[in-house]
Amino acid sequence: MQHTATRPDASANHTVDERRDSESRSTTHTSTLTIPVELSVNGKIYALALDPRTTLLDALREHLHFTGTKKGCDHGQCGACTVHVNGRRVNACLSLAGTHEGDEITTIEGIGGLAALHPMQQAFVECDGYQCGYCTSGQIMSAVALLDEPVGPADADVREAMSGNLCRCGAYQNIVTAIQRVRDKA
């Protein structure tokens, strides 16, 4: 048996679920406000009009079509969205696009391409540092940033420095091998 709730005006009977659905639809707001944002991505400046709540990840993927940066968890826990901001690795899903005016943003598309792979990209290929490939762009972006960070020489040091990037396929040892190969050549 379904219970009904009656409004005080008794003009209509609605189930509790119907009323809750109606209330949630009427209180869900979408913003029509946009703000001008200029982003420097991979050496080129882009002028955008964005909802102020737009993350850097969504600006890159949905507005600028840099789809190499992946949306994994959208909570800063997996590292699939890692990009460089002024040379430092950042989870793009946790950062609002509007806060990055004047910053230099580098995506996976900006570090190398098919004609000339970045040494880290080449090492990932040679060491099979990927399996399904979904996390690879974030892994490579973190690994490239790691080259300029004070990270100890041991594999355990590299694993710790890369701990913010998850690989659900479990290619961790191959990823560490690829990073160490590039570090050894540097």
Buried (B, 14 or more C-beta within 10 A) or exposed (E): EEEEEEEEEEEEEBEEEEBEEEEEEEEEEEEEEEEEBEBBBBEEEBEBEBBEEBBBBBBBBBBBEBBBBBBBEBEBEBBBBBBBBEEEBBBBBBBBBBEBEEBBBBBBBBBBEEEEBBBBBBBBEEBEBBBEEBBBBBBBBBBBBBEEEEBEEEBEBBBEBBEBBBBEBEBBEBBBBBBBBBBEEE
